[in-house]
Amino acid sequence: MSESELMNMAGNDSGWPLLIHYEKWSTLYRNMPNMLLENKGPVARDHLANERNYLAWTRTSLSFATIGLAVTAAFRGYGDGILIVGKIIAALFIILAIALMVIGTYRYYITAIWLQRGKFPPSRASILNITIVACSLISIAFVLLVINTSRAPQNER
């Protein structure tokens, strides 16, 4: 595959992927599954590291989904108002988990294409955004739990 075909498929040298049009996704799908690389130098190591990175995104996504379920359980037994807030926070954690799976899958394919080109796009913006959202959700859940643990849970009827 020529470098111009890879550039059309993956993006440009600025590091921003241009996988917006259906044709580009179709090209990505057609070329990636049949990829066979020569194991010269760090090629295999880099692609295996990319797979481990994808698995880390998957584990992180599953962790956030689990946190969402735990938040729902933690807010049970308190008043209806706080339970609704807890469910909203839990839903946001699960939405974040889904977003992490999508971002991780996208990063896996984009990184594989860039590694074929001998380059690597760092993911600074996505890491910063995920950190801000996760810290905000955790902080809100923590504050609400601390405020409500001083009150006794309502007895279940």
C-alpha positions, 0 to 999 in steps of 0.5 A: 500500500502506498503512503498516499493511500495511507494518508487518504485513509488515515489523515494527514501529517498534522496528526488529525485523522480524517475518517469522516466519510463513509468511504474512508471507513470502508477503506479502513475496514477493507485494509485492516483485517487483511494486514500482514506485516513483516516482523522486522525491528520493532514492528511486531512489538509496536503492534502488540503494544497497540493491542495491549493498549486497546485492552487497557481501554477495554478494562478502563471502560468496564471499570467505569461501567462497574463504578456506575453500578456501584454508585446506584447501589450506594445511593439506594436507601436514601430519599427519592431525590438523592436516588434520582441524582445517584441514578443520573451520576451512574448513567453518566458513568456508563455513558463514559464507559461506552465512550471509552470503548468507542475511543479505544477502538478508534485509537486502535485502528488509527494507531495501527495505520500510523504505525505502518507509516512509521509515525505515532499520534499521541492522544493528549486531548482525549486523555485530558478530556476523559480525566476532567470528566471522570474526576468531575463525576467522581467528585460529585458522587463523593460529595453527595455520598459524604453529605448523605452518609451523615443522615440515616438511610430510610427504612425499606418498607 
